[in-house]
Amino acid sequence: MLTRRRIAGFTLVETLVALALMLIGLAGAGLALGRSIQHERESGNRRAALRLAASLADELRALDRDAFATLGPDAPVFADWSDAVVAALPDGASARVDRDGATPAGYLIRIEWPVAGVGMQRLILPVTT
């Protein structure tokens, strides 16, 4: 009489379930990694925008206040700074400086850049000289 002996091991169904669970876990890890990279990129853009705005603010404060009376919105310092902002941030970034008519001069530094899936990120820095 032949008897059937049970062989220890995994069945095909158990293997497929384990493989499916592993693939779900890997997909979740991939999504988390992608989101982490996106947040790091956005953080880098915010740091760059803040660094550029602070640099211009320091330069504006260092200038003689009397010289500001002749410094118009199309001054080379603003054009050079705006070009640096556009070069440092993603495509579609813009930068401008608005001046109020008060004495001492007050400026509003505005930087905008696109963020994937969110729209536009804005940095507004008021500066009084």
Backbone as CSV, one residue per row, in Angstrom:
resi,resn,N_x,N_y,N_z,CA_x,CA_y,CA_z,C_x,C_y,C_z
1,MET,0.830,-1.158,0.000,0.000,0.000,0.000,0.881,1.229,0.000
2,LEU,0.563,2.085,-0.892,1.310,3.327,-1.025,0.694,4.393,-0.135
3,THR,1.526,5.006,0.608,1.045,6.107,1.438,1.627,7.407,0.910
4,ARG,0.864,8.440,1.077,1.297,9.754,0.618,1.964,10.476,1.762
5,ARG,3.162,10.887,1.529,3.880,11.607,2.552,3.806,13.091,2.258
6,ARG,3.614,13.870,3.300,3.528,15.325,3.146,4.951,15.879,3.116
7,ILE,5.246,16.666,2.093,6.558,17.267,1.951,6.474,18.702,2.473
8,ALA,7.389,19.073,3.372,7.386,20.413,3.946,7.857,21.416,2.901
9,GLY,7.222,22.610,2.891,7.598,23.659,1.946,6.433,24.600,1.727
10,PHE,6.630,25.497,0.811,5.594,26.487,0.516,4.778,26.034,-0.678
11,THR,3.506,26.381,-0.640,2.658,26.102,-1.787,2.750,27.284,-2.745
12,LEU,2.258,27.093,-3.923,2.278,28.147,-4.926,1.453,29.348,-4.476
13,VAL,0.340,29.138,-3.839,-0.520,30.226,-3.358,0.200,31.037,-2.287
14,GLU,0.853,30.382,-1.358,1.596,31.092,-0.310,2.721,31.937,-0.912
15,THR,3.378,31.411,-1.906,4.459,32.142,-2.563,3.917,33.371,-3.290
16,LEU,2.790,33.222,-3.967,2.194,34.358,-4.687,1.700,35.440,-3.726
17,VAL,1.139,35.055,-2.609,0.694,36.029,-1.603,1.896,36.778,-1.034
18,ALA,2.961,36.069,-0.724,4.167,36.711,-0.199,4.763,37.664,-1.230
19,LEU,4.771,37.273,-2.477,5.288,38.125,-3.541,4.432,39.378,-3.714
20,ALA,3.117,39.232,-3.653,2.219,40.389,-3.768,2.431,41.360,-2.618
21,LEU,2.566,40.842,-1.393,2.809,41.717,-0.246,4.144,42.444,-0.368
22,MET,5.154,41.755,-0.875,6.456,42.373,-1.051,6.386,43.478,-2.114
23,LEU,5.666,43.238,-3.188,5.525,44.249,-4.237,4.759,45.473,-3.739
24,ILE,3.749,45.274,-2.925,3.005,46.405,-2.343,3.924,47.221,-1.444
25,GLY,4.731,46.543,-0.656,5.684,47.242,0.205,6.717,48.021,-0.588
26,LEU,7.238,47.434,-1.649,8.210,48.132,-2.492,7.589,49.328,-3.203
27,ALA,6.344,49.182,-3.649,5.663,50.306,-4.296,5.466,51.451,-3.310
28,GLY,5.093,51.138,-2.089,4.950,52.174,-1.058,6.262,52.863,-0.750
29,ALA,7.332,52.086,-0.683,8.654,52.671,-0.435,9.078,53.556,-1.600
30,GLY,8.765,53.158,-2.820,9.084,53.966,-3.994,8.332,55.284,-3.990
31,LEU,7.058,55.245,-3.622,6.266,56.476,-3.534,6.819,57.396,-2.450
32,ALA,7.184,56.835,-1.316,7.746,57.650,-0.234,9.072,58.270,-0.659
33,LEU,9.882,57.528,-1.385,11.153,58.056,-1.869,10.933,59.182,-2.873
34,GLY,9.999,58.998,-3.781,9.688,60.048,-4.761,9.191,61.316,-4.098
35,ARG,8.325,61.172,-3.116,7.803,62.338,-2.390,8.918,63.026,-1.611
36,SER,9.801,62.253,-1.032,10.930,62.816,-0.288,11.839,63.628,-1.206
37,ILE,12.103,63.127,-2.395,12.934,63.851,-3.360,12.257,65.143,-3.782
38,GLN,10.945,65.097,-3.992,10.201,66.306,-4.371,10.258,67.354,-3.259
39,HIS,10.083,66.944,-2.025,10.141,67.889,-0.909,11.541,68.476,-0.751
40,GLU,12.558,67.662,-0.963,13.935,68.165,-0.880,14.203,69.200,-1.956
41,ARG,13.695,68.962,-3.168,13.865,69.922,-4.260,13.148,71.230,-3.934
42,GLU,11.927,71.147,-3.416,11.181,72.354,-3.048,11.889,73.110,-1.925
43,SER,12.426,72.379,-0.976,13.167,73.004,0.121,14.409,73.725,-0.407
44,GLY,15.103,73.116,-1.348,16.268,73.754,-1.955,15.898,75.031,-2.683
45,ASN,14.753,75.013,-3.371,14.295,76.222,-4.058,13.951,77.325,-3.062
46,ARG,13.310,76.967,-1.955,12.991,77.975,-0.932,14.258,78.562,-0.324
47,ARG,15.249,77.702,-0.045,16.527,78.191,0.497,17.211,79.133,-0.475
48,ALA,17.213,78.782,-1.761,17.855,79.628,-2.770,17.134,80.968,-2.875
49,ALA,15.799,80.952,-2.877,15.042,82.202,-2.968,15.287,83.080,-1.744
50,LEU,15.300,82.484,-0.583,15.540,83.250,0.641,16.956,83.812,0.664
51,ARG,17.927,83.026,0.223,19.316,83.495,0.176,19.450,84.673,-0.779
52,LEU,18.812,84.588,-1.954,18.890,85.670,-2.931,18.173,86.922,-2.443
53,ALA,17.015,86.757,-1.809,16.289,87.910,-1.278,17.073,88.578,-0.151
54,ALA,17.654,87.792,0.730,18.443,88.353,1.830,19.685,89.060,1.302
55,SER,20.268,88.528,0.246,21.438,89.159,-0.351,21.095,90.539,-0.900
56,LEU,19.977,90.624,-1.608,19.561,91.929,-2.136,19.190,92.872,-1.002
57,ALA,18.525,92.370,0.025,18.156,93.212,1.162,19.396,93.784,1.837
58,ASP,20.429,92.965,2.017,21.679,93.453,2.602,22.320,94.509,1.717
59,GLU,22.277,94.275,0.406,22.854,95.251,-0.522,22.079,96.565,-0.493
60,LEU,20.756,96.477,-0.422,19.950,97.700,-0.354,20.223,98.475,0.934
61,ARG,20.376,97.757,2.043,20.659,98.432,3.313,22.052,99.050,3.325
62,ALA,22.982,98.464,2.586,24.355,98.960,2.569,24.513,100.216,1.709
63,LEU,23.617,100.406,0.749,23.714,101.572,-0.123,23.386,102.847,0.649
64,ASP,23.957,103.927,0.201,23.670,105.234,0.807,22.213,105.587,0.543
65,ARG,21.508,106.085,1.531,20.083,106.399,1.371,19.858,107.493,0.344
66,ASP,20.793,108.435,0.224,20.636,109.476,-0.784,20.728,108.906,-2.188
67,ALA,21.539,107.865,-2.359,21.669,107.239,-3.673,20.372,106.557,-4.084
68,PHE,19.547,106.172,-3.123,18.289,105.504,-3.438,17.310,106.435,-4.123
69,ALA,17.458,107.708,-3.919,16.548,108.657,-4.537,16.665,108.578,-6.059
70,THR,17.840,108.231,-6.574,18.038,108.135,-8.016,17.964,106.697,-8.513
71,LEU,17.807,105.737,-7.622,17.781,104.327,-7.993,16.374,103.948,-8.431
72,GLY,16.203,103.755,-9.723,14.883,103.422,-10.251,14.662,101.928,-10.335
73,PRO,13.457,101.536,-10.697,13.150,100.098,-10.779,13.921,99.385,-11.883
74,ASP,14.470,100.129,-12.844,15.232,99.516,-13.922,16.740,99.632,-13.698
75,ALA,17.142,99.864,-12.453,18.564,99.997,-12.117,19.294,98.685,-12.388
76,PRO,20.574,98.770,-12.775,21.339,97.545,-13.078,21.405,96.562,-11.909
77,VAL,21.449,97.070,-10.684,21.521,96.162,-9.537,20.275,95.271,-9.479
78,PHE,19.108,95.829,-9.804,17.881,95.035,-9.797,17.838,94.072,-10.976
79,ALA,18.299,94.512,-12.134,18.297,93.644,-13.310,19.252,92.464,-13.111
80,ASP,20.436,92.741,-12.586,21.395,91.649,-12.342,20.856,90.663,-11.316
81,TRP,20.248,91.196,-10.259,19.691,90.334,-9.220,18.546,89.492,-9.779
82,SER,17.680,90.109,-10.562,16.552,89.380,-11.142,17.047,88.261,-12.060
83,ASP,18.098,88.538,-12.836,18.677,87.497,-13.698,19.234,86.345,-12.866
84,ALA,19.859,86.655,-11.738,20.402,85.616,-10.857,19.291,84.761,-10.274
85,VAL,18.168,85.390,-9.922,17.026,84.641,-9.378,16.463,83.696,-10.426
86,VAL,16.259,84.198,-11.640,15.697,83.367,-12.709,16.633,82.201,-13.030
87,ALA,17.944,82.431,-12.949,18.902,81.362,-13.226,18.949,80.323,-12.106
88,ALA,18.720,80.741,-10.863,18.854,79.831,-9.719,17.604,79.006,-9.453
89,LEU,16.450,79.488,-9.883,15.186,78.806,-9.585,14.654,78.110,-10.834
90,PRO,13.620,77.264,-10.695,13.093,76.525,-11.851,12.530,77.462,-12.923
91,ASP,12.358,76.902,-14.121,11.768,77.669,-15.226,10.410,78.219,-14.806
92,GLY,10.153,79.466,-15.170,8.905,80.115,-14.808,9.033,81.010,-13.592
93,ALA,10.226,81.082,-13.010,10.437,81.928,-11.829,10.489,83.392,-12.253
94,SER,10.060,84.254,-11.350,10.126,85.688,-11.607,10.505,86.397,-10.319
95,ALA,11.087,87.589,-10.487,11.516,88.372,-9.334,11.331,89.845,-9.661
96,ARG,10.916,90.598,-8.650,10.798,92.038,-8.832,10.943,92.729,-7.492
97,VAL,11.242,94.016,-7.566,11.392,94.835,-6.372,10.500,96.049,-6.549
98,ASP,9.613,96.267,-5.589,8.743,97.448,-5.596,9.253,98.422,-4.550
99,ARG,9.184,99.713,-4.865,9.653,100.741,-3.932,8.480,101.620,-3.533
100,ASP,8.403,101.903,-2.240,7.399,102.865,-1.803,8.030,104.263,-1.843
101,GLY,7.230,105.289,-1.721,7.736,106.646,-1.817,8.159,107.241,-0.495
102,ALA,8.207,106.437,0.533,8.499,106.952,1.878,9.987,107.217,2.052
103,THR,10.296,107.988,3.093,11.678,108.217,3.500,11.795,107.768,4.934
104,PRO,12.683,106.899,5.322,13.647,106.218,4.467,12.959,105.268,3.498
105,ALA,13.677,104.972,2.439,13.091,104.160,1.366,12.719,102.774,1.877
106,GLY,11.584,102.311,1.420,11.130,100.962,1.742,10.979,100.166,0.460
107,TYR,11.336,98.912,0.505,11.276,98.046,-0.670,10.522,96.773,-0.320
108,LEU,9.900,96.214,-1.328,9.220,94.932,-1.182,9.809,93.992,-2.231
109,ILE,10.569,93.012,-1.773,11.213,92.040,-2.657,10.238,90.885,-2.851
110,ARG,9.926,90.579,-4.109,8.987,89.494,-4.426,9.667,88.485,-5.353
111,ILE,9.585,87.236,-4.958,10.111,86.141,-5.792,9.010,85.089,-5.892
112,GLU,8.763,84.612,-7.110,7.777,83.556,-7.350,8.406,82.480,-8.219
113,TRP,8.082,81.231,-7.928,8.563,80.122,-8.745,7.523,79.017,-8.716
114,PRO,7.441,78.209,-9.797,6.438,77.141,-9.857,6.835,75.937,-9.007
115,VAL,5.823,75.321,-8.404,6.001,74.090,-7.635,5.061,73.056,-8.248
116,ALA,5.589,71.901,-8.578,4.811,70.859,-9.248,3.597,70.462,-8.423
117,GLY,2.434,70.529,-9.027,1.208,70.093,-8.386,0.618,71.066,-7.385
118,VAL,1.277,72.174,-7.123,0.798,73.126,-6.116,0.440,74.454,-6.745
119,GLY,1.213,74.896,-7.714,1.028,76.209,-8.312,2.288,77.026,-8.131
120,MET,2.118,78.253,-7.689,3.262,79.149,-7.519,3.582,79.316,-6.033
121,GLN,4.855,79.230,-5.734,5.366,79.500,-4.377,5.835,80.941,-4.374
122,ARG,5.526,81.696,-3.318,5.902,83.103,-3.244,6.721,83.385,-1.999
123,LEU,7.703,84.263,-2.192,8.487,84.782,-1.084,8.402,86.299,-1.181
124,ILE,7.920,86.937,-0.110,7.797,88.388,-0.068,8.574,88.876,1.140
125,LEU,9.551,89.749,0.887,10.421,90.244,1.951,10.402,91.769,1.968
126,PRO,9.802,92.381,2.985,9.843,93.841,3.082,11.196,94.286,3.638
127,VAL,11.733,95.367,3.074,13.042,95.887,3.482,12.929,97.383,3.689
128,THR,13.388,97.844,4.844,13.470,99.279,5.115,14.932,99.643,5.219
129,THR,15.325,100.696,4.489,16.737,101.097,4.502,16.976,102.174,5.532
